[in-house]
Amino acid sequence: MRNGVGTAPRGHDVARITFPPRPDRQVVALVRLRTPLALLGAAALVLVGPPLLTTGSGGETGTQIPGLRFMVPNTPGGGYDITARTAAKNAEDAGLTHNIEVFNLPGAGGTVGLSRLVGEHGNGRLAMSMGLGVVGAVRSNDAPRTLADTTPIARLTEEQDVVVVAKDSPYKTIDELIGAWKEDPGKLPVGGGSAPGGPDHLAPMLMARAAGIAPKDVNYIPFDGGGELLASILGSKVAFGVSGVGEYLDQIKAGELRLLAVTGPKRVAGLDAPTLQEAGYDVNFTNWRGIVAPPGLTEAQRDKLTRLIEELHDSPQWRKSLKRHGWDDAFLTGDAFGAFLETQDKRVVSVLKELGL
């Protein structure tokens, strides 16, 4: 796997939200995309480069894609970055393809990378890792390029967000944190690895509403990925942070971060922390990540990318990575994934209205 940061992709030749119901209804949103409460963090996969040997299950009829590149539309260390680098390494270790280059092209919640992806019309060697954050970012930035302009490849994972503080934080439990937060929401800034409208923004807004805090009073500070957020949590620049479990699992286990709660319907195996629902806050929120490619692919190009991701998904290397990062398998491909993206966009809009943002 080759790495690059801030390298623009070459041309062809040259890493479920269930909201507490109102008396008459329940709002459900499934999205890892981004008042603007619709910014999303996204990670992209880009495919371009010199020809490679076709070995393994490969050849032009297998899964080998010479010059495959994975673009990450946010900074190193975030969820899209971890997803893309894990997928690249697992694909190489499984012999599915070789020398995948992973590079970062952050900006505007993932929409800078999205715009570049859409501009690579017909490039079957380019793909982007993305999620709920990008869906929201398109909305909040009123981006000219949308996910409808891409070729959907697959949804890969679903994961819970975690509520964390620095190890020396005065808050030992989720109740202590929320108690202080209710007293003066503006004085306890919360950080997230996505722009307004993304998963790390929506989760604390739902927490606030469940605790009786008006979402508009929350002092939310967005970061371009979990890597940037981590430094601010450890440096006490924010009172607490909310991001994907896979992004902070190592720091939690090492004792650098204190885990107070998880946002999904069940506890995360190996972590000693309650769900928000267990703690008495009616929030059930999960995030997802997937892969899209440029528009204008031939059927053969699309099928080959899909076949590579399908074989990656079925590999023992990927199954081990799911467990290691605390990700749930949420595999969905092709037209079904495309339909899912359409529903996510509509649900982001409805959730923001529900929250009054």
C-alpha positions as CSV (number, residue, x, y, z in Angstrom):
1,M,0.0,0.0,0.0
2,R,1.4,3.4,-1.0
3,N,0.5,6.5,0.9
4,G,0.1,10.1,-0.1
5,V,-1.3,13.2,1.7
6,G,-2.7,16.1,-0.3
7,T,-1.9,14.6,-3.6
8,A,-4.5,15.3,-6.3
9,P,-5.7,12.2,-8.3
10,R,-4.2,11.6,-11.7
11,G,-6.3,11.5,-14.8
12,H,-6.9,8.5,-17.0
13,D,-3.5,8.6,-18.6
14,V,-0.9,10.2,-16.4
15,A,-13.5,5.7,6.8
16,R,-28.7,4.0,11.7
17,I,-29.8,6.8,13.7
18,T,-33.0,6.1,15.6
19,F,-34.4,9.3,17.1
20,P,-36.7,9.3,20.1
21,P,-40.2,9.5,18.8
22,R,-42.5,12.4,19.2
23,P,-45.9,11.5,20.6
24,D,-47.2,10.7,17.1
25,R,-44.2,9.5,15.2
26,Q,-40.6,8.3,15.1
27,V,-37.8,9.7,13.0
28,V,-35.2,7.4,11.7
29,A,-32.0,8.4,9.8
30,L,-29.3,6.1,8.5
31,V,-26.4,8.1,7.4
32,R,-22.4,8.4,7.8
33,L,-22.6,11.9,5.7
34,R,-22.8,16.1,7.0
35,T,-27.4,26.8,11.3
36,P,-25.8,24.1,8.1
37,L,-26.3,20.7,9.7
38,A,-25.6,18.8,6.7
39,L,-21.9,18.6,6.3
40,L,-20.4,15.2,6.1
41,G,-17.1,13.7,6.4
42,A,-16.2,11.4,3.6
43,A,-13.4,9.3,2.5
44,A,-12.6,8.5,-1.1
45,L,-11.0,5.7,-3.0
46,V,-9.1,6.6,-6.1
47,L,-7.8,4.3,-8.8
48,V,-5.0,5.5,-11.0
49,G,-1.3,4.7,-11.7
50,P,1.2,2.6,-13.5
51,P,0.3,-0.9,-14.7
52,L,0.7,-3.7,-12.1
53,L,1.4,-7.4,-12.4
54,T,-1.8,-9.4,-12.4
55,T,-1.5,-12.2,-9.9
56,G,-3.7,-13.8,-7.2
57,S,-7.3,-14.2,-8.3
58,G,-6.5,-11.3,-10.7
59,G,-5.8,-10.8,-14.3
60,E,-8.1,-8.6,-16.2
61,T,-10.9,-11.0,-15.6
62,G,-10.3,-11.1,-11.8
63,T,-10.0,-8.4,-9.1
64,Q,-6.7,-6.9,-10.1
65,I,-7.0,-3.2,-11.0
66,P,-3.7,-1.7,-12.1
67,G,-3.0,1.7,-10.5
68,L,-5.9,1.5,-8.0
69,R,-6.0,4.6,-5.7
70,F,-8.2,5.2,-2.7
71,M,-9.0,8.8,-1.9
72,V,-9.7,9.9,1.6
73,P,-11.8,13.2,1.7
74,N,-10.7,14.1,5.2
75,T,-7.5,14.3,7.3
76,P,-5.4,11.3,8.4
77,G,-6.6,9.4,11.4
78,G,-10.3,9.9,10.8
79,G,-12.9,7.3,10.1
80,Y,-12.7,7.5,6.3
81,D,-9.0,7.4,6.5
82,I,-9.0,4.3,8.7
83,T,-11.6,2.6,6.5
84,A,-9.7,3.3,3.3
85,R,-6.3,2.2,4.6
86,T,-7.7,-0.9,6.2
87,A,-9.5,-1.9,3.0
88,A,-6.3,-1.3,1.0
89,K,-4.2,-3.4,3.3
90,N,-6.7,-6.2,3.6
91,A,-7.2,-6.4,-0.2
92,E,-3.4,-6.6,-0.7
93,D,-3.0,-9.2,2.0
94,A,-5.7,-11.3,0.5
95,G,-4.0,-11.1,-2.9
96,L,-6.9,-9.4,-4.6
97,T,-4.9,-6.5,-6.0
98,H,-1.5,-4.8,-5.4
99,N,0.1,-1.5,-4.6
100,I,-3.1,0.5,-3.8
101,E,-2.2,4.1,-3.1
102,V,-4.2,5.8,-0.4
103,F,-4.1,9.6,-0.3
104,N,-5.9,12.4,1.6
105,L,-7.8,15.3,-0.1
106,P,-9.7,17.0,2.8
107,G,-11.9,20.0,2.7
108,A,-15.5,21.2,3.3
109,G,-16.7,18.0,5.0
110,G,-15.6,15.8,2.2
111,T,-17.2,17.8,-0.7
112,V,-13.8,18.9,-2.1
113,G,-12.9,15.2,-2.6
114,L,-16.4,14.5,-3.9
115,S,-16.0,17.3,-6.5
116,R,-12.7,15.8,-7.7
117,L,-14.2,12.3,-7.9
118,V,-17.1,13.5,-10.0
119,G,-14.6,15.3,-12.3
120,E,-12.9,12.0,-13.0
121,H,-15.7,10.9,-15.4
122,G,-15.2,7.3,-16.6
123,N,-12.1,6.6,-14.5
124,G,-12.4,3.0,-13.4
125,R,-9.3,3.2,-11.3
126,L,-10.6,5.8,-8.8
127,A,-13.0,5.3,-5.9
128,M,-14.0,7.2,-2.8
129,S,-14.7,6.1,0.8
130,M,-17.6,8.1,2.2
131,G,-20.5,8.0,4.6
132,L,-23.2,10.0,6.5
133,G,-20.8,12.9,6.8
134,V,-20.6,13.5,3.1
135,V,-24.4,13.3,2.7
136,G,-24.8,16.1,5.3
137,A,-21.9,18.1,3.9
138,V,-23.4,18.3,0.5
139,R,-26.6,19.7,2.1
140,S,-24.9,22.2,4.4
141,N,-22.4,23.5,1.8
142,D,-25.0,23.6,-1.0
143,A,-22.4,21.7,-2.9
144,P,-22.7,21.7,-6.7
145,R,-21.7,18.0,-6.9
146,T,-23.8,15.5,-5.1
147,L,-23.7,11.7,-4.5
148,A,-26.3,11.3,-7.2
149,D,-23.5,12.3,-9.6
150,T,-21.4,9.2,-8.5
151,T,-21.4,5.5,-9.2
152,P,-22.5,3.7,-6.0
153,I,-20.3,0.7,-5.3
154,A,-21.0,-0.6,-1.8
155,R,-21.9,0.2,1.8
156,L,-19.3,-1.6,4.0
157,T,-19.8,-0.9,7.7
158,E,-22.0,0.5,10.4
159,E,-20.6,1.6,13.8
160,Q,-21.6,3.4,16.9
161,D,-20.3,6.8,18.0
162,V,-18.6,7.1,21.4
163,V,-18.8,9.9,24.0
164,V,-15.3,10.4,25.3
165,V,-13.3,12.8,27.5
166,A,-9.6,13.2,28.3
167,K,-8.2,10.9,31.0
168,D,-7.8,13.8,33.4
169,S,-11.3,15.2,32.8
170,P,-13.4,15.8,36.0
171,Y,-16.3,13.9,34.4
172,K,-16.2,10.2,35.4
173,T,-19.7,9.2,34.2
174,I,-22.1,10.3,31.5
175,D,-24.5,11.6,34.1
176,E,-21.8,13.9,35.6
177,L,-21.0,15.2,32.1
178,I,-24.6,15.8,31.1
179,G,-25.4,17.4,34.5
180,A,-22.7,20.0,34.0
181,W,-23.7,20.4,30.3
182,K,-27.3,21.2,31.3
183,E,-26.2,23.9,33.7
184,D,-24.4,25.9,31.0
185,P,-24.3,24.3,27.5
186,G,-22.3,27.1,26.0
187,K,-19.4,26.7,28.4
188,L,-18.9,23.0,27.7
189,P,-17.9,22.8,24.0
190,V,-18.3,19.5,22.3
191,G,-16.1,18.5,19.4
192,G,-16.9,16.2,16.5
193,G,-15.1,14.8,13.5
194,S,-17.7,16.0,11.0
195,A,-19.2,19.3,9.9
196,P,-22.7,20.3,10.9
197,G,-25.2,17.8,9.7
198,G,-22.6,14.9,9.9
199,P,-22.8,12.0,12.3
200,D,-20.5,13.5,15.0
201,H,-22.7,16.6,15.0
202,L,-26.1,14.9,15.0
203,A,-25.2,12.5,17.8
204,P,-24.6,15.3,20.5
205,M,-27.6,17.2,19.2
206,L,-29.7,14.2,19.9
207,M,-28.1,13.8,23.3
208,A,-28.8,17.4,24.1
209,R,-32.5,17.1,23.2
210,A,-32.8,13.9,25.2
211,A,-31.3,15.7,28.2
212,G,-33.6,18.7,27.9
213,I,-31.0,21.0,26.3
214,A,-32.1,23.0,23.2
215,P,-29.9,21.9,20.3
216,K,-29.4,25.5,19.3
217,D,-27.7,26.2,22.6
218,V,-25.0,23.5,22.1
219,N,-21.5,24.8,21.5
220,Y,-20.4,22.4,18.8
221,I,-16.9,22.7,17.3
222,P,-16.4,20.7,14.0
223,F,-13.1,19.1,13.0
224,D,-12.1,17.7,9.6
225,G,-11.9,14.1,10.9
226,G,-11.3,12.3,14.1
227,G,-7.6,12.8,13.9
228,E,-7.8,16.5,14.4
229,L,-10.5,16.1,17.1
230,L,-8.3,13.7,19.1
231,A,-5.7,16.4,19.7
232,S,-8.3,18.8,20.9
233,I,-9.8,16.3,23.3
234,L,-6.4,15.4,24.8
235,G,-5.5,19.1,25.0
236,S,-8.8,19.9,26.8
237,K,-9.8,22.4,24.1
238,V,-13.2,20.7,24.1
239,A,-15.0,19.4,27.2
240,F,-15.9,16.1,25.4
241,G,-15.8,14.6,22.0
242,V,-18.1,12.4,19.9
243,S,-16.9,10.2,17.1
244,G,-16.8,6.7,15.7
245,V,-15.7,3.9,18.0
246,G,-13.2,2.6,15.6
247,E,-11.4,5.9,15.5
248,Y,-10.6,5.9,19.3
249,L,-10.6,2.3,20.3
250,D,-6.8,2.2,20.7
251,Q,-6.8,5.4,22.8
252,I,-9.6,4.1,25.0
253,K,-7.9,0.8,25.6
254,A,-4.6,2.6,26.4
255,G,-6.3,4.8,29.0
256,E,-5.7,8.1,27.1
257,L,-9.4,8.7,26.7
258,R,-12.2,7.9,29.1
259,L,-15.2,6.3,27.5
260,L,-18.5,7.5,29.1
261,A,-21.1,6.0,26.8
262,V,-21.9,4.6,23.3
263,T,-24.7,5.9,21.1
264,G,-26.1,2.7,19.6
265,P,-28.6,0.0,20.7
266,K,-26.1,-2.3,22.5
267,R,-22.8,-2.1,24.4
268,V,-19.6,-2.5,22.4
269,A,-17.8,-5.8,23.1
270,G,-14.7,-5.3,25.2
271,L,-15.6,-1.8,26.4
272,D,-17.0,-1.0,29.8
273,A,-19.5,1.7,29.0
274,P,-23.3,1.9,28.9
275,T,-25.4,2.9,26.0
276,L,-27.1,6.2,26.2
277,Q,-30.4,4.4,26.5
278,E,-29.2,2.4,29.5
279,A,-28.1,5.7,31.1
280,G,-31.6,7.1,30.7
281,Y,-31.2,9.2,27.5
282,D,-33.5,8.2,24.7
283,V,-30.9,8.2,21.9
284,N,-30.1,5.3,19.4
285,F,-27.6,6.4,16.8
286,T,-25.3,4.5,14.4
287,N,-23.1,5.6,11.5
288,W,-22.1,3.9,8.3
289,R,-19.4,4.1,5.6
290,G,-19.2,3.0,2.0
291,I,-17.5,3.4,-1.4
292,V,-18.5,5.4,-4.5
293,A,-16.7,5.8,-7.8
294,P,-16.7,8.4,-10.6
295,P,-19.7,8.8,-12.9
296,G,-19.6,7.4,-16.5
297,L,-18.1,4.0,-15.7
298,T,-18.7,1.2,-18.2
299,E,-20.6,-1.8,-17.0
300,A,-17.3,-3.8,-17.0
301,Q,-15.5,-1.1,-14.9
302,R,-18.3,-1.0,-12.3
303,D,-18.6,-4.8,-12.1
304,K,-14.8,-5.1,-11.6
305,L,-14.8,-2.6,-8.7
306,T,-17.8,-4.3,-7.2
307,R,-16.2,-7.7,-7.5
308,L,-13.0,-6.5,-5.8
309,I,-15.1,-5.1,-2.9
310,E,-17.2,-8.2,-2.7
311,E,-14.2,-10.5,-2.4
312,L,-12.6,-8.1,0.1
313,H,-15.8,-8.3,2.2
314,D,-15.7,-12.1,2.1
315,S,-12.0,-12.3,3.1
316,P,-10.8,-13.4,6.6
317,Q,-8.7,-10.3,6.7
318,W,-11.7,-8.0,6.5
319,R,-13.6,-10.1,9.1
320,K,-10.8,-9.6,11.5
321,S,-10.7,-5.9,10.8
322,L,-14.4,-5.6,11.5
323,K,-13.8,-7.1,15.0
324,R,-10.7,-5.1,15.7
325,H,-12.3,-1.7,14.9
326,G,-15.7,-2.4,16.4
327,W,-17.4,-2.1,13.1
328,D,-20.6,-4.0,12.2
329,D,-21.0,-5.6,8.8
330,A,-23.5,-3.6,6.8
331,F,-22.7,-4.8,3.3
332,L,-24.9,-3.6,0.4
333,T,-23.9,-3.2,-3.2
334,G,-25.0,-1.6,-6.5
335,D,-28.5,-0.3,-7.1
336,A,-29.6,-1.2,-3.6
337,F,-26.8,1.0,-2.2
338,G,-27.8,3.8,-4.6
339,A,-31.3,3.6,-3.3
340,F,-30.0,3.7,0.3
341,L,-28.1,6.9,-0.5
342,E,-31.2,8.6,-1.8
343,T,-33.1,7.8,1.4
344,Q,-30.2,9.0,3.5
345,D,-30.3,12.5,1.9
346,K,-34.1,12.7,2.6
347,R,-33.6,11.6,6.2
348,V,-30.8,14.1,6.9
349,V,-33.2,16.8,5.9
350,S,-36.0,15.5,8.0
351,V,-33.8,15.0,11.1
352,L,-32.5,18.5,10.9
353,K,-36.1,19.8,10.8
354,E,-37.0,17.5,13.7
355,L,-34.2,19.0,15.7
356,G,-35.1,22.6,14.7
357,L,-31.7,23.2,13.1
